[in-house]
Amino acid sequence: QRSLAAHVAAVADGLDAGLDAGLDAGIEAGRAAVARIVGRDVAALDQAGVARAAVESLAENFADGVVAPVFWMALLGLPGAAAYKAINTADSMIGHRTERHRAFGWAAARLDDLVNLPAARLAALLLVGAAWLVPGASPGGAWAAVRRDARGHRSPNAGWPEAAMAGALGFALAGPRRYGGVAVEDAVMGQGGRRELAPADIRRALALYRAADGLLIAGLAVAAVALW
């Protein structure tokens, strides 16, 4: 939880700190920071593109980097968490959706999709709940975006937390991107939302993320006490 928040906050800090030296320097600092947490091409991203990439990564990694390991550990213990992380790492290493790697990494990618199905939906629910706790966020908007947009994402899982975060904060995430020089078309999560994001919007997303983390920890505590 802490590592993901720190990496995403570094993108906002890079954009802000660089802006003191000029817009171009700020964008370059933001690109360098966001390149550490996303797989897309970042060289052509403007400030809004860098900020969107950071928020999208925060939402998606909340599901598969935080909620999913916790879910499988709670269900199957330490072996479940270890097996999940092995599957997730294999997808990260070889599950690339390019013509060169498509057949080679197909099994890793599909298995990762399967084990992330429950966590992605749980992450979306946690973000909807967190919107009740964050000033200015909209739980109704989050729920509406999940119902309307989540299934349109090219990933069977990433759309759920991305749509929830977009709807809660009034953003428009996803849409066209480039990976390895290849343009990828995708649906917009949070239709009608704002695409021109800034460093302050990354910090709003981090506030929502921390609230969702709190709900996850609270839920685990209640379940542990009930089971005990």
Secondary structure, DSSP 8 states (H G I E B T S, - for coil): -HHHHHHHHHHHHHHHHHHTT-HHHHHHHHHHHHTTT--S--TT--HHHHHHHHHHHHHHHIIIIIIHHHHHHHHHHHHHHHHHHHHHHHHHHH---STTTTTTTHHHHHHHHHHHHHHHHHHHHHHHHHHTTSTT--HHHHHHHHHHHGGGSSSTTTHHHHHHHHHHHTB-EE-SEEETTEEE---EESTTSB----HHHHHHHHHHHHHHHHHHHHHHHHHHHHH-
